[in-house]
């Protein structure tokens, strides 16, 4: 399983995931962004390995809100852990949850 790709800036988010409708050619077009922070207790409850292993076609980006302070709000979210699902440049869904099984259910519903 590939590690989550750091999402460091809003510009990176817009260029790869929103404006162009494309992600880099070496990855698929199903994208999930995981918003988290090192101090987030609820984030530690998630089984990220299980979530990522559930659908291996999804490319995962990890956005530390202490590094990239803008993108969470840009996506209309305010709490962590949160997720945004995008495919072919279109938002499929966004939500906040620290329940691993719920996140997997949302992956199934979205992709």
Phi, psi and omega per residue, in radians:
X1 nan 2.306 -3.125
X2 -1.314 2.525 3.080
X3 -1.197 2.747 3.085
X4 -1.155 2.455 -3.141
X5 -1.464 2.225 3.122
X6 -1.123 2.311 3.055
X7 -1.838 1.686 -2.931
X8 -1.569 -0.469 -3.060
X9 -2.428 2.767 3.042
X10 -1.119 -0.675 3.119
X11 -1.025 -0.775 3.094
X12 -1.025 -0.772 3.126
X13 -1.049 -0.858 -3.101
X14 -1.153 -0.758 -3.101
X15 -1.144 -0.802 -3.037
X16 -1.540 -0.513 -2.950
X17 -2.015 -0.445 -3.020
X18 -1.987 -1.110 -2.993
X19 -1.079 -0.871 -3.032
X20 -1.440 -0.334 -3.073
X21 1.274 0.205 -3.122
X22 -2.333 2.647 2.978
X23 -1.909 2.951 3.141
X24 -0.893 2.532 -3.033
X25 -1.034 -0.426 -3.089
X26 -1.388 -0.033 3.137
X27 -2.182 2.915 3.132
X28 -1.334 3.103 -3.117
X29 -1.711 0.057 3.037
X30 -1.643 2.042 -3.010
X31 -2.205 2.408 3.021
X32 -2.152 2.355 3.061
X33 -1.967 2.185 3.130
X34 -1.843 2.068 3.118
X35 -1.688 2.240 -3.042
X36 -2.667 3.141 3.003
X37 -2.696 2.669 -3.083
X38 -1.094 -0.470 -3.091
X39 -1.582 -0.011 -3.015
X40 -1.401 1.898 3.106
X41 -1.146 -0.713 3.136
X42 -1.101 -0.566 3.134
X43 -1.135 -0.587 -3.115
X44 -1.231 -0.299 3.117
X45 -1.316 -0.335 -3.129
X46 -1.303 2.435 3.030
X47 -1.661 1.499 -3.048
X48 -1.110 -0.595 3.111
X49 -1.097 -0.761 3.119
X50 -1.133 -0.721 -3.141
X51 -1.103 -0.857 -3.124
X52 -1.153 -0.649 -3.104
X53 -1.237 -0.377 -3.080
X54 -1.132 -0.673 3.121
X55 -2.419 1.768 -3.033
X56 -1.418 -0.050 3.087
X57 -1.483 -0.222 -3.133
X58 -1.442 2.330 3.042
X59 -1.631 2.216 -3.054
X60 -1.790 2.274 2.995
X61 -1.954 2.470 3.126
X62 -2.024 2.118 -3.119
X63 -1.952 1.877 3.047
X64 -1.397 2.016 -3.048
X65 -1.209 -0.201 3.036
X66 -1.436 -0.332 3.097
X67 -1.679 -0.868 3.123
X68 -1.929 1.676 -3.015
X69 -1.470 -0.130 -2.967
X70 -1.770 -0.693 -2.921
X71 -1.114 -0.617 3.117
X72 -0.989 -0.880 3.123
X73 -1.173 -0.635 3.097
X74 -1.018 -0.612 3.135
X75 -1.451 0.032 3.113
X76 1.416 0.381 3.138
X77 -1.980 2.743 3.139
X78 -2.371 -0.144 -3.090
X79 -2.165 2.805 3.055
X80 -2.220 2.696 -0.041
X81 -1.283 2.397 3.103
X82 -2.264 2.819 -3.104
X83 -2.398 2.550 2.995
X84 -2.265 2.314 3.099
X85 -1.952 2.313 -3.099
X86 -2.352 2.430 3.033
X87 -2.445 2.274 -3.125
X88 0.916 0.670 3.083
X89 1.403 0.073 -3.114
X90 -1.970 2.362 3.086
X91 -1.203 2.199 3.102
X92 -1.726 -0.479 -3.123
X93 3.090 2.777 3.061
X94 -2.578 2.519 -3.112
X95 -2.881 2.894 3.085
X96 -2.087 2.241 3.119
X97 -2.889 2.533 3.006
X98 -1.981 0.346 3.139
X99 -1.786 1.928 -3.091
X100 -0.953 -0.816 -3.100
X101 -1.140 -0.616 3.095
X102 -1.158 -0.723 3.111
X103 -1.073 -0.755 3.105
X104 -1.089 -0.724 3.094
X105 -1.055 -0.722 3.121
X106 -1.167 -0.624 3.060
X107 -1.067 -0.825 3.139
X108 -1.065 -0.704 -3.127
X109 -1.243 -0.536 -3.024
X110 -1.584 -0.678 -3.051
X111 -1.850 nan nan
